[in-house]
Amino acid sequence: MKSNIHPNYQDTAVSCGCGNSFSTRSIRPEIRVDICNACHPFYTGKLKFVDTAGRIEKFQTKFAAGTYASLQPKKGKKK
């Protein structure tokens, strides 16, 4: 292995915009992030879906019966 080509791997302080901070290891001495696992809506359980024009309800009613229109036989004229 070549010497003196690898970066300096050191302890790193990570700080979030919400005020949370923790320690990890990286090549940078400090990392600032906008959102972390303490304030992200997915991890906190406060996730809200923005429903535009009722698309979520439309999807749920379409597939509530458990039948998919694309998998059904085509209805056509019989000879």
mmCIF file of the N, C-alpha and C atoms, coordinates in Angstrom:
data_MODEL
# 
_entry.id   MODEL 
# 
loop_
_atom_site.group_PDB 
_atom_site.id 
_atom_site.type_symbol 
_atom_site.label_atom_id 
_atom_site.label_alt_id 
_atom_site.label_comp_id 
_atom_site.label_asym_id 
_atom_site.label_entity_id 
_atom_site.label_seq_id 
_atom_site.pdbx_PDB_ins_code 
_atom_site.Cartn_x 
_atom_site.Cartn_y 
_atom_site.Cartn_z 
_atom_site.occupancy 
_atom_site.B_iso_or_equiv 
_atom_site.pdbx_formal_charge 
_atom_site.auth_seq_id 
_atom_site.auth_comp_id 
_atom_site.auth_asym_id 
_atom_site.auth_atom_id 
_atom_site.pdbx_PDB_model_num 
ATOM 1   N N  . MET A 1 1  ? 0.830   -1.166  0.000   1.00 0.00 ? 1  MET A N  1 
ATOM 2   C CA . MET A 1 1  ? 0.000   0.000   0.000   1.00 0.00 ? 1  MET A CA 1 
ATOM 3   C C  . MET A 1 1  ? 0.886   1.244   0.000   1.00 0.00 ? 1  MET A C  1 
ATOM 4   N N  . LYS A 1 2  ? 0.470   2.263   -0.743  1.00 0.00 ? 2  LYS A N  1 
ATOM 5   C CA . LYS A 1 2  ? 1.249   3.487   -0.793  1.00 0.00 ? 2  LYS A CA 1 
ATOM 6   C C  . LYS A 1 2  ? 1.101   4.261   0.505   1.00 0.00 ? 2  LYS A C  1 
ATOM 7   N N  . SER A 1 3  ? 2.163   4.913   0.900   1.00 0.00 ? 3  SER A N  1 
ATOM 8   C CA . SER A 1 3  ? 2.105   5.709   2.123   1.00 0.00 ? 3  SER A CA 1 
ATOM 9   C C  . SER A 1 3  ? 1.801   7.170   1.786   1.00 0.00 ? 3  SER A C  1 
ATOM 10  N N  . ASN A 1 4  ? 1.208   7.852   2.748   1.00 0.00 ? 4  ASN A N  1 
ATOM 11  C CA . ASN A 1 4  ? 0.892   9.282   2.662   1.00 0.00 ? 4  ASN A CA 1 
ATOM 12  C C  . ASN A 1 4  ? -0.114  9.641   1.559   1.00 0.00 ? 4  ASN A C  1 
ATOM 13  N N  . ILE A 1 5  ? -0.999  8.717   1.192   1.00 0.00 ? 5  ILE A N  1 
ATOM 14  C CA . ILE A 1 5  ? -2.030  9.060   0.219   1.00 0.00 ? 5  ILE A CA 1 
ATOM 15  C C  . ILE A 1 5  ? -3.425  9.026   0.844   1.00 0.00 ? 5  ILE A C  1 
ATOM 16  N N  . HIS A 1 6  ? -3.548  8.495   2.034   1.00 0.00 ? 6  HIS A N  1 
ATOM 17  C CA . HIS A 1 6  ? -4.845  8.366   2.679   1.00 0.00 ? 6  HIS A CA 1 
ATOM 18  C C  . HIS A 1 6  ? -5.169  9.618   3.496   1.00 0.00 ? 6  HIS A C  1 
ATOM 19  N N  . PRO A 1 7  ? -6.438  10.036  3.522   1.00 0.00 ? 7  PRO A N  1 
ATOM 20  C CA . PRO A 1 7  ? -6.804  11.229  4.289   1.00 0.00 ? 7  PRO A CA 1 
ATOM 21  C C  . PRO A 1 7  ? -6.762  10.963  5.790   1.00 0.00 ? 7  PRO A C  1 
ATOM 22  N N  . ASN A 1 8  ? -6.713  12.024  6.546   1.00 0.00 ? 8  ASN A N  1 
ATOM 23  C CA . ASN A 1 8  ? -6.667  11.940  8.000   1.00 0.00 ? 8  ASN A CA 1 
ATOM 24  C C  . ASN A 1 8  ? -8.079  11.648  8.514   1.00 0.00 ? 8  ASN A C  1 
ATOM 25  N N  . TYR A 1 9  ? -8.309  10.455  9.044   1.00 0.00 ? 9  TYR A N  1 
ATOM 26  C CA . TYR A 1 9  ? -9.605  10.026  9.575   1.00 0.00 ? 9  TYR A CA 1 
ATOM 27  C C  . TYR A 1 9  ? -9.648  10.402  11.043  1.00 0.00 ? 9  TYR A C  1 
ATOM 28  N N  . GLN A 1 10 ? -10.606 11.281  11.424  1.00 0.00 ? 10 GLN A N  1 
ATOM 29  C CA . GLN A 1 10 ? -10.606 11.844  12.771  1.00 0.00 ? 10 GLN A CA 1 
ATOM 30  C C  . GLN A 1 10 ? -12.022 11.895  13.343  1.00 0.00 ? 10 GLN A C  1 
ATOM 31  N N  . ASP A 1 11 ? -12.110 12.195  14.647  1.00 0.00 ? 11 ASP A N  1 
ATOM 32  C CA . ASP A 1 11 ? -13.407 12.399  15.283  1.00 0.00 ? 11 ASP A CA 1 
ATOM 33  C C  . ASP A 1 11 ? -14.052 13.659  14.717  1.00 0.00 ? 11 ASP A C  1 
ATOM 34  N N  . THR A 1 12 ? -15.367 13.581  14.469  1.00 0.00 ? 12 THR A N  1 
ATOM 35  C CA . THR A 1 12 ? -16.086 14.677  13.831  1.00 0.00 ? 12 THR A CA 1 
ATOM 36  C C  . THR A 1 12 ? -17.315 15.035  14.646  1.00 0.00 ? 12 THR A C  1 
ATOM 37  N N  . ALA A 1 13 ? -17.550 16.311  14.829  1.00 0.00 ? 13 ALA A N  1 
ATOM 38  C CA . ALA A 1 13 ? -18.749 16.790  15.508  1.00 0.00 ? 13 ALA A CA 1 
ATOM 39  C C  . ALA A 1 13 ? -19.782 17.144  14.447  1.00 0.00 ? 13 ALA A C  1 
ATOM 40  N N  . VAL A 1 14 ? -20.951 16.511  14.520  1.00 0.00 ? 14 VAL A N  1 
ATOM 41  C CA . VAL A 1 14 ? -22.038 16.784  13.583  1.00 0.00 ? 14 VAL A CA 1 
ATOM 42  C C  . VAL A 1 14 ? -23.080 17.597  14.320  1.00 0.00 ? 14 VAL A C  1 
ATOM 43  N N  . SER A 1 15 ? -23.463 18.749  13.760  1.00 0.00 ? 15 SER A N  1 
ATOM 44  C CA . SER A 1 15 ? -24.482 19.579  14.397  1.00 0.00 ? 15 SER A CA 1 
ATOM 45  C C  . SER A 1 15 ? -25.602 19.840  13.405  1.00 0.00 ? 15 SER A C  1 
ATOM 46  N N  . CYS A 1 16 ? -26.833 19.772  13.921  1.00 0.00 ? 16 CYS A N  1 
ATOM 47  C CA . CYS A 1 16 ? -28.028 19.933  13.097  1.00 0.00 ? 16 CYS A CA 1 
ATOM 48  C C  . CYS A 1 16 ? -28.619 21.321  13.338  1.00 0.00 ? 16 CYS A C  1 
ATOM 49  N N  . GLY A 1 17 ? -29.463 21.753  12.434  1.00 0.00 ? 17 GLY A N  1 
ATOM 50  C CA . GLY A 1 17 ? -30.132 23.034  12.570  1.00 0.00 ? 17 GLY A CA 1 
ATOM 51  C C  . GLY A 1 17 ? -31.111 23.068  13.734  1.00 0.00 ? 17 GLY A C  1 
ATOM 52  N N  . CYS A 1 18 ? -31.598 21.889  14.171  1.00 0.00 ? 18 CYS A N  1 
ATOM 53  C CA . CYS A 1 18 ? -32.542 21.835  15.286  1.00 0.00 ? 18 CYS A CA 1 
ATOM 54  C C  . CYS A 1 18 ? -31.839 21.941  16.642  1.00 0.00 ? 18 CYS A C  1 
ATOM 55  N N  . GLY A 1 19 ? -30.525 21.875  16.654  1.00 0.00 ? 19 GLY A N  1 
ATOM 56  C CA . GLY A 1 19 ? -29.777 21.964  17.897  1.00 0.00 ? 19 GLY A CA 1 
ATOM 57  C C  . GLY A 1 19 ? -29.187 20.640  18.351  1.00 0.00 ? 19 GLY A C  1 
ATOM 58  N N  . ASN A 1 20 ? -29.579 19.555  17.714  1.00 0.00 ? 20 ASN A N  1 
ATOM 59  C CA . ASN A 1 20 ? -29.042 18.237  18.050  1.00 0.00 ? 20 ASN A CA 1 
ATOM 60  C C  . ASN A 1 20 ? -27.607 18.135  17.544  1.00 0.00 ? 20 ASN A C  1 
ATOM 61  N N  . SER A 1 21 ? -26.763 17.488  18.323  1.00 0.00 ? 21 SER A N  1 
ATOM 62  C CA . SER A 1 21 ? -25.386 17.262  17.895  1.00 0.00 ? 21 SER A CA 1 
ATOM 63  C C  . SER A 1 21 ? -24.937 15.889  18.363  1.00 0.00 ? 21 SER A C  1 
ATOM 64  N N  . PHE A 1 22 ? -24.052 15.293  17.587  1.00 0.00 ? 22 PHE A N  1 
ATOM 65  C CA . PHE A 1 22 ? -23.503 13.991  17.941  1.00 0.00 ? 22 PHE A CA 1 
ATOM 66  C C  . PHE A 1 22 ? -22.114 13.873  17.348  1.00 0.00 ? 22 PHE A C  1 
ATOM 67  N N  . SER A 1 23 ? -21.435 12.829  17.726  1.00 0.00 ? 23 SER A N  1 
ATOM 68  C CA . SER A 1 23 ? -20.051 12.633  17.316  1.00 0.00 ? 23 SER A CA 1 
ATOM 69  C C  . SER A 1 23 ? -19.946 11.390  16.445  1.00 0.00 ? 23 SER A C  1 
ATOM 70  N N  . THR A 1 24 ? -19.133 11.479  15.410  1.00 0.00 ? 24 THR A N  1 
ATOM 71  C CA . THR A 1 24 ? -18.859 10.344  14.534  1.00 0.00 ? 24 THR A CA 1 
ATOM 72  C C  . THR A 1 24 ? -17.426 10.489  14.024  1.00 0.00 ? 24 THR A C  1 
ATOM 73  N N  . ARG A 1 25 ? -17.063 9.734   13.011  1.00 0.00 ? 25 ARG A N  1 
ATOM 74  C CA . ARG A 1 25 ? -15.710 9.840   12.461  1.00 0.00 ? 25 ARG A CA 1 
ATOM 75  C C  . ARG A 1 25 ? -15.796 10.148  10.980  1.00 0.00 ? 25 ARG A C  1 
ATOM 76  N N  . SER A 1 26 ? -14.934 11.039  10.525  1.00 0.00 ? 26 SER A N  1 
ATOM 77  C CA . SER A 1 26 ? -14.904 11.459  9.127   1.00 0.00 ? 26 SER A CA 1 
ATOM 78  C C  . SER A 1 26 ? -13.564 12.114  8.845   1.00 0.00 ? 26 SER A C  1 
ATOM 79  N N  . ILE A 1 27 ? -13.385 12.577  7.616   1.00 0.00 ? 27 ILE A N  1 
ATOM 80  C CA . ILE A 1 27 ? -12.153 13.284  7.289   1.00 0.00 ? 27 ILE A CA 1 
ATOM 81  C C  . ILE A 1 27 ? -12.290 14.772  7.573   1.00 0.00 ? 27 ILE A C  1 
ATOM 82  N N  . ARG A 1 28 ? -13.508 15.243  7.840   1.00 0.00 ? 28 ARG A N  1 
ATOM 83  C CA . ARG A 1 28 ? -13.744 16.647  8.175   1.00 0.00 ? 28 ARG A CA 1 
ATOM 84  C C  . ARG A 1 28 ? -13.838 16.811  9.687   1.00 0.00 ? 28 ARG A C  1 
ATOM 85  N N  . PRO A 1 29 ? -13.386 17.911  10.224  1.00 0.00 ? 29 PRO A N  1 
ATOM 86  C CA . PRO A 1 29 ? -13.454 18.097  11.679  1.00 0.00 ? 29 PRO A CA 1 
ATOM 87  C C  . PRO A 1 29 ? -14.860 18.461  12.161  1.00 0.00 ? 29 PRO A C  1 
ATOM 88  N N  . GLU A 1 30 ? -15.676 19.067  11.276  1.00 0.00 ? 30 GLU A N  1 
ATOM 89  C CA . GLU A 1 30 ? -17.023 19.474  11.674  1.00 0.00 ? 30 GLU A CA 1 
ATOM 90  C C  . GLU A 1 30 ? -17.959 19.363  10.470  1.00 0.00 ? 30 GLU A C  1 
ATOM 91  N N  . ILE A 1 31 ? -19.194 18.867  10.716  1.00 0.00 ? 31 ILE A N  1 
ATOM 92  C CA . ILE A 1 31 ? -20.211 18.771  9.673   1.00 0.00 ? 31 ILE A CA 1 
ATOM 93  C C  . ILE A 1 31 ? -21.479 19.420  10.196  1.00 0.00 ? 31 ILE A C  1 
ATOM 94  N N  . ARG A 1 32 ? -22.068 20.293  9.378   1.00 0.00 ? 32 ARG A N  1 
ATOM 95  C CA . ARG A 1 32 ? -23.339 20.930  9.733   1.00 0.00 ? 32 ARG A CA 1 
ATOM 96  C C  . ARG A 1 32 ? -24.404 20.440  8.768   1.00 0.00 ? 32 ARG A C  1 
ATOM 97  N N  . VAL A 1 33 ? -25.527 19.946  9.335   1.00 0.00 ? 33 VAL A N  1 
ATOM 98  C CA . VAL A 1 33 ? -26.618 19.433  8.513   1.00 0.00 ? 33 VAL A CA 1 
ATOM 99  C C  . VAL A 1 33 ? -27.890 20.222  8.797   1.00 0.00 ? 33 VAL A C  1 
ATOM 100 N N  . ASP A 1 34 ? -28.808 20.234  7.827   1.00 0.00 ? 34 ASP A N  1 
ATOM 101 C CA . ASP A 1 34 ? -30.066 20.947  7.986   1.00 0.00 ? 34 ASP A CA 1 
ATOM 102 C C  . ASP A 1 34 ? -31.095 20.125  8.762   1.00 0.00 ? 34 ASP A C  1 
ATOM 103 N N  . ILE A 1 35 ? -31.057 18.809  8.595   1.00 0.00 ? 35 ILE A N  1 
ATOM 104 C CA . ILE A 1 35 ? -32.061 17.952  9.213   1.00 0.00 ? 35 ILE A CA 1 
ATOM 105 C C  . ILE A 1 35 ? -31.390 16.646  9.630   1.00 0.00 ? 35 ILE A C  1 
ATOM 106 N N  . CYS A 1 36 ? -31.808 16.112  10.773  1.00 0.00 ? 36 CYS A N  1 
ATOM 107 C CA . CYS A 1 36 ? -31.210 14.880  11.284  1.00 0.00 ? 36 CYS A CA 1 
ATOM 108 C C  . CYS A 1 36 ? -32.320 13.921  11.705  1.00 0.00 ? 36 CYS A C  1 
ATOM 109 N N  . ASN A 1 37 ? -31.949 12.783  12.296  1.00 0.00 ? 37 ASN A N  1 
ATOM 110 C CA . ASN A 1 37 ? -32.952 11.808  12.701  1.00 0.00 ? 37 ASN A CA 1 
ATOM 111 C C  . ASN A 1 37 ? -33.782 12.282  13.895  1.00 0.00 ? 37 ASN A C  1 
ATOM 112 N N  . ALA A 1 38 ? -33.336 13.269  14.624  1.00 0.00 ? 38 ALA A N  1 
ATOM 113 C CA . ALA A 1 38 ? -34.097 13.781  15.761  1.00 0.00 ? 38 ALA A CA 1 
ATOM 114 C C  . ALA A 1 38 ? -35.199 14.737  15.335  1.00 0.00 ? 38 ALA A C  1 
ATOM 115 N N  . CYS A 1 39 ? -35.065 15.355  14.172  1.00 0.00 ? 39 CYS A N  1 
ATOM 116 C CA . CYS A 1 39 ? -36.072 16.330  13.736  1.00 0.00 ? 39 CYS A CA 1 
ATOM 117 C C  . CYS A 1 39 ? -36.728 15.974  12.408  1.00 0.00 ? 39 CYS A C  1 
ATOM 118 N N  . HIS A 1 40 ? -36.301 14.912  11.751  1.00 0.00 ? 40 HIS A N  1 
ATOM 119 C CA . HIS A 1 40 ? -36.899 14.535  10.475  1.00 0.00 ? 40 HIS A CA 1 
ATOM 120 C C  . HIS A 1 40 ? -38.288 13.947  10.712  1.00 0.00 ? 40 HIS A C  1 
ATOM 121 N N  . PRO A 1 41 ? -39.298 14.387  9.974   1.00 0.00 ? 41 PRO A N  1 
ATOM 122 C CA . PRO A 1 41 ? -40.672 13.919  10.206  1.00 0.00 ? 41 PRO A CA 1 
ATOM 123 C C  . PRO A 1 41 ? -40.845 12.409  10.054  1.00 0.00 ? 41 PRO A C  1 
ATOM 124 N N  . PHE A 1 42 ? -40.076 11.762  9.210   1.00 0.00 ? 42 PHE A N  1 
ATOM 125 C CA . PHE A 1 42 ? -40.211 10.315  9.033   1.00 0.00 ? 42 PHE A CA 1 
ATOM 126 C C  . PHE A 1 42 ? -39.827 9.574   10.309  1.00 0.00 ? 42 PHE A C  1 
ATOM 127 N N  . TYR A 1 43 ? -38.770 9.998   10.970  1.00 0.00 ? 43 TYR A N  1 
ATOM 128 C CA . TYR A 1 43 ? -38.292 9.311   12.165  1.00 0.00 ? 43 TYR A CA 1 
ATOM 129 C C  . TYR A 1 43 ? -39.047 9.724   13.426  1.00 0.00 ? 43 TYR A C  1 
ATOM 130 N N  . THR A 1 44 ? -39.610 10.914  13.450  1.00 0.00 ? 44 THR A N  1 
ATOM 131 C CA . THR A 1 44 ? -40.329 11.374  14.638  1.00 0.00 ? 44 THR A CA 1 
ATOM 132 C C  . THR A 1 44 ? -41.781 10.929  14.648  1.00 0.00 ? 44 THR A C  1 
ATOM 133 N N  . GLY A 1 45 ? -42.292 10.413  13.523  1.00 0.00 ? 45 GLY A N  1 
ATOM 134 C CA . GLY A 1 45 ? -43.676 9.967   13.453  1.00 0.00 ? 45 GLY A CA 1 
ATOM 135 C C  . GLY A 1 45 ? -44.653 11.082  13.149  1.00 0.00 ? 45 GLY A C  1 
ATOM 136 N N  . LYS A 1 46 ? -44.166 12.240  12.810  1.00 0.00 ? 46 LYS A N  1 
ATOM 137 C CA . LYS A 1 46 ? -45.028 13.377  12.507  1.00 0.00 ? 46 LYS A CA 1 
ATOM 138 C C  . LYS A 1 46 ? -45.120 13.611  11.004  1.00 0.00 ? 46 LYS A C  1 
ATOM 139 N N  . LEU A 1 47 ? -44.984 12.522  10.244  1.00 0.00 ? 47 LEU A N  1 
ATOM 140 C CA . LEU A 1 47 ? -45.003 12.617  8.794   1.00 0.00 ? 47 LEU A CA 1 
ATOM 141 C C  . LEU A 1 47 ? -46.415 12.917  8.314   1.00 0.00 ? 47 LEU A C  1 
ATOM 142 N N  . LYS A 1 48 ? -46.546 13.944  7.485   1.00 0.00 ? 48 LYS A N  1 
ATOM 143 C CA . LYS A 1 48 ? -47.831 14.324  6.924   1.00 0.00 ? 48 LYS A CA 1 
ATOM 144 C C  . LYS A 1 48 ? -47.717 14.282  5.406   1.00 0.00 ? 48 LYS A C  1 
ATOM 145 N N  . PHE A 1 49 ? -48.679 13.643  4.791   1.00 0.00 ? 49 PHE A N  1 
ATOM 146 C CA . PHE A 1 49 ? -48.710 13.596  3.342   1.00 0.00 ? 49 PHE A CA 1 
ATOM 147 C C  . PHE A 1 49 ? -49.458 14.814  2.826   1.00 0.00 ? 49 PHE A C  1 
ATOM 148 N N  . VAL A 1 50 ? -48.897 15.460  1.855   1.00 0.00 ? 50 VAL A N  1 
ATOM 149 C CA . VAL A 1 50 ? -49.566 16.587  1.225   1.00 0.00 ? 50 VAL A CA 1 
ATOM 150 C C  . VAL A 1 50 ? -50.364 16.011  0.061   1.00 0.00 ? 50 VAL A C  1 
ATOM 151 N N  . ASP A 1 51 ? -51.672 16.018  0.219   1.00 0.00 ? 51 ASP A N  1 
ATOM 152 C CA . ASP A 1 51 ? -52.550 15.432  -0.779  1.00 0.00 ? 51 ASP A CA 1 
ATOM 153 C C  . ASP A 1 51 ? -53.002 16.516  -1.746  1.00 0.00 ? 51 ASP A C  1 
ATOM 154 N N  . THR A 1 52 ? -52.568 16.396  -2.982  1.00 0.00 ? 52 THR A N  1 
ATOM 155 C CA . THR A 1 52 ? -52.931 17.360  -4.001  1.00 0.00 ? 52 THR A CA 1 
ATOM 156 C C  . THR A 1 52 ? -54.070 16.786  -4.833  1.00 0.00 ? 52 THR A C  1 
ATOM 157 N N  . ALA A 1 53 ? -55.175 17.465  -4.831  1.00 0.00 ? 53 ALA A N  1 
ATOM 158 C CA . ALA A 1 53 ? -56.348 17.117  -5.642  1.00 0.00 ? 53 ALA A CA 1 
ATOM 159 C C  . ALA A 1 53 ? -56.900 15.737  -5.312  1.00 0.00 ? 53 ALA A C  1 
ATOM 160 N N  . GLY A 1 54 ? -56.781 15.293  -4.066  1.00 0.00 ? 54 GLY A N  1 
ATOM 161 C CA . GLY A 1 54 ? -57.385 14.037  -3.638  1.00 0.00 ? 54 GLY A CA 1 
ATOM 162 C C  . GLY A 1 54 ? -56.769 12.795  -4.256  1.00 0.00 ? 54 GLY A C  1 
ATOM 163 N N  . ARG A 1 55 ? -55.512 12.832  -4.585  1.00 0.00 ? 55 ARG A N  1 
ATOM 164 C CA . ARG A 1 55 ? -54.875 11.699  -5.253  1.00 0.00 ? 55 ARG A CA 1 
ATOM 165 C C  . ARG A 1 55 ? -54.750 10.483  -4.347  1.00 0.00 ? 55 ARG A C  1 
ATOM 166 N N  . ILE A 1 56 ? -54.516 10.700  -3.070  1.00 0.00 ? 56 ILE A N  1 
ATOM 167 C CA . ILE A 1 56 ? -54.381 9.561   -2.160  1.00 0.00 ? 56 ILE A CA 1 
ATOM 168 C C  . ILE A 1 56 ? -55.712 8.843   -2.024  1.00 0.00 ? 56 ILE A C  1 
ATOM 169 N N  . GLU A 1 57 ? -56.806 9.592   -1.842  1.00 0.00 ? 57 GLU A N  1 
ATOM 170 C CA . GLU A 1 57 ? -58.120 8.976   -1.741  1.00 0.00 ? 57 GLU A CA 1 
ATOM 171 C C  . GLU A 1 57 ? -58.503 8.287   -3.045  1.00 0.00 ? 57 GLU A C  1 
ATOM 172 N N  . LYS A 1 58 ? -58.164 8.887   -4.175  1.00 0.00 ? 58 LYS A N  1 
ATOM 173 C CA . LYS A 1 58 ? -58.461 8.295   -5.473  1.00 0.00 ? 58 LYS A CA 1 
ATOM 174 C C  . LYS A 1 58 ? -57.735 6.961   -5.619  1.00 0.00 ? 58 LYS A C  1 
ATOM 175 N N  . PHE A 1 59 ? -56.482 6.918   -5.209  1.00 0.00 ? 59 PHE A N  1 
ATOM 176 C CA . PHE A 1 59 ? -55.705 5.679   -5.276  1.00 0.00 ? 59 PHE A CA 1 
ATOM 177 C C  . PHE A 1 59 ? -56.295 4.616   -4.355  1.00 0.00 ? 59 PHE A C  1 
ATOM 178 N N  . GLN A 1 60 ? -56.656 5.012   -3.133  1.00 0.00 ? 60 GLN A N  1 
ATOM 179 C CA . GLN A 1 60 ? -57.188 4.044   -2.182  1.00 0.00 ? 60 GLN A CA 1 
ATOM 180 C C  . GLN A 1 60 ? -58.534 3.488   -2.629  1.00 0.00 ? 60 GLN A C  1 
ATOM 181 N N  . THR A 1 61 ? -59.393 4.315   -3.199  1.00 0.00 ? 61 THR A N  1 
ATOM 182 C CA . THR A 1 61 ? -60.678 3.806   -3.671  1.00 0.00 ? 61 THR A CA 1 
ATOM 183 C C  . THR A 1 61 ? -60.516 2.944   -4.912  1.00 0.00 ? 61 THR A C  1 
ATOM 184 N N  . LYS A 1 62 ? -59.559 3.265   -5.749  1.00 0.00 ? 62 LYS A N  1 
ATOM 185 C CA . LYS A 1 62 ? -59.333 2.502   -6.975  1.00 0.00 ? 62 LYS A CA 1 
ATOM 186 C C  . LYS A 1 62 ? -58.863 1.086   -6.663  1.00 0.00 ? 62 LYS A C  1 
ATOM 187 N N  . PHE A 1 63 ? -57.986 0.964   -5.684  1.00 0.00 ? 63 PHE A N  1 
ATOM 188 C CA . PHE A 1 63 ? -57.410 -0.338  -5.374  1.00 0.00 ? 63 PHE A CA 1 
ATOM 189 C C  . PHE A 1 63 ? -57.962 -0.953  -4.095  1.00 0.00 ? 63 PHE A C  1 
ATOM 190 N N  . ALA A 1 64 ? -59.050 -0.416  -3.571  1.00 0.00 ? 64 ALA A N  1 
ATOM 191 C CA . ALA A 1 64 ? -59.631 -0.957  -2.347  1.00 0.00 ? 64 ALA A CA 1 
ATOM 192 C C  . ALA A 1 64 ? -60.253 -2.322  -2.578  1.00 0.00 ? 64 ALA A C  1 
ATOM 193 N N  . ALA A 1 65 ? -60.790 -2.564  -3.764  1.00 0.00 ? 65 ALA A N  1 
ATOM 194 C CA . ALA A 1 65 ? -61.444 -3.839  -4.060  1.00 0.00 ? 65 ALA A CA 1 
ATOM 195 C C  . ALA A 1 65 ? -60.433 -4.972  -4.203  1.00 0.00 ? 65 ALA A C  1 
ATOM 196 N N  . GLY A 1 66 ? -59.181 -4.648  -4.395  1.00 0.00 ? 66 GLY A N  1 
ATOM 197 C CA . GLY A 1 66 ? -58.150 -5.677  -4.522  1.00 0.00 ? 66 GLY A CA 1 
ATOM 198 C C  . GLY A 1 66 ? -58.019 -6.204  -5.934  1.00 0.00 ? 66 GLY A C  1 
ATOM 199 N N  . THR A 1 67 ? -58.763 -5.636  -6.864  1.00 0.00 ? 67 THR A N  1 
ATOM 200 C CA . THR A 1 67 ? -58.651 -6.056  -8.258  1.00 0.00 ? 67 THR A CA 1 
ATOM 201 C C  . THR A 1 67 ? -57.965 -4.948  -9.041  1.00 0.00 ? 67 THR A C  1 
ATOM 202 N N  . TYR A 1 68 ? -57.087 -5.343  -9.879  1.00 0.00 ? 68 TYR A N  1 
ATOM 203 C CA . TYR A 1 68 ? -56.356 -4.383  -10.685 1.00 0.00 ? 68 TYR A CA 1 
ATOM 204 C C  . TYR A 1 68 ? -56.921 -4.411  -12.096 1.00 0.00 ? 68 TYR A C  1 
ATOM 205 N N  . ALA A 1 69 ? -57.256 -3.257  -12.608 1.00 0.00 ? 69 ALA A N  1 
ATOM 206 C CA . ALA A 1 69 ? -57.877 -3.168  -13.932 1.00 0.00 ? 69 ALA A CA 1 
ATOM 207 C C  . ALA A 1 69 ? -56.955 -3.703  -15.023 1.00 0.00 ? 69 ALA A C  1 
ATOM 208 N N  . SER A 1 70 ? -55.678 -3.540  -14.879 1.00 0.00 ? 70 SER A N  1 
ATOM 209 C CA . SER A 1 70 ? -54.753 -3.990  -15.917 1.00 0.00 ? 70 SER A CA 1 
ATOM 210 C C  . SER A 1 70 ? -54.612 -5.506  -15.950 1.00 0.00 ? 70 SER A C  1 
ATOM 211 N N  . LEU A 1 71 ? -54.998 -6.185  -14.871 1.00 0.00 ? 71 LEU A N  1 
ATOM 212 C CA . LEU A 1 71 ? -54.877 -7.632  -14.822 1.00 0.00 ? 71 LEU A CA 1 
ATOM 213 C C  . LEU A 1 71 ? -56.177 -8.350  -15.203 1.00 0.00 ? 71 LEU A C  1 
ATOM 214 N N  . GLN A 1 72 ? -57.248 -7.607  -15.354 1.00 0.00 ? 72 GLN A N  1 
ATOM 215 C CA . GLN A 1 72 ? -58.537 -8.186  -15.706 1.00 0.00 ? 72 GLN A CA 1 
ATOM 216 C C  . GLN A 1 72 ? -58.593 -8.454  -17.209 1.00 0.00 ? 72 GLN A C  1 
ATOM 217 N N  . PRO A 1 73 ? -59.357 -9.481  -17.617 1.00 0.00 ? 73 PRO A N  1 
ATOM 218 C CA . PRO A 1 73 ? -59.509 -9.725  -19.054 1.00 0.00 ? 73 PRO A CA 1 
ATOM 219 C C  . PRO A 1 73 ? -60.227 -8.558  -19.725 1.00 0.00 ? 73 PRO A C  1 
ATOM 220 N N  . LYS A 1 74 ? -59.843 -8.298  -20.941 1.00 0.00 ? 74 LYS A N  1 
ATOM 221 C CA . LYS A 1 74 ? -60.405 -7.179  -21.689 1.00 0.00 ? 74 LYS A CA 1 
ATOM 222 C C  . LYS A 1 74 ? -61.859 -7.466  -22.041 1.00 0.00 ? 74 LYS A C  1 
ATOM 223 N N  . LYS A 1 75 ? -62.691 -6.449  -21.877 1.00 0.00 ? 75 LYS A N  1 
ATOM 224 C CA . LYS A 1 75 ? -64.092 -6.557  -22.262 1.00 0.00 ? 75 LYS A CA 1 
ATOM 225 C C  . LYS A 1 75 ? -64.214 -6.042  -23.687 1.00 0.00 ? 75 LYS A C  1 
ATOM 226 N N  . GLY A 1 76 ? -64.597 -6.886  -24.566 1.00 0.00 ? 76 GLY A N  1 
ATOM 227 C CA . GLY A 1 76 ? -64.681 -6.491  -25.961 1.00 0.00 ? 76 GLY A CA 1 
ATOM 228 C C  . GLY A 1 76 ? -65.885 -7.135  -26.630 1.00 0.00 ? 76 GLY A C  1 
ATOM 229 N N  . LYS A 1 77 ? -65.986 -6.921  -27.909 1.00 0.00 ? 77 LYS A N  1 
ATOM 230 C CA . LYS A 1 77 ? -67.081 -7.498  -28.662 1.00 0.00 ? 77 LYS A CA 1 
ATOM 231 C C  . LYS A 1 77 ? -66.821 -8.980  -28.878 1.00 0.00 ? 77 LYS A C  1 
ATOM 232 N N  . LYS A 1 78 ? -67.873 -9.778  -28.730 1.00 0.00 ? 78 LYS A N  1 
ATOM 233 C CA . LYS A 1 78 ? -67.764 -11.216 -29.007 1.00 0.00 ? 78 LYS A CA 1 
ATOM 234 C C  . LYS A 1 78 ? -68.412 -11.490 -30.353 1.00 0.00 ? 78 LYS A C  1 
ATOM 235 N N  . LYS A 1 79 ? -67.813 -12.361 -31.107 1.00 0.00 ? 79 LYS A N  1 
ATOM 236 C CA . LYS A 1 79 ? -68.343 -12.669 -32.441 1.00 0.00 ? 79 LYS A CA 1 
ATOM 237 C C  . LYS A 1 79 ? -69.328 -13.789 -32.389 1.00 0.00 ? 79 LYS A C  1 
# 
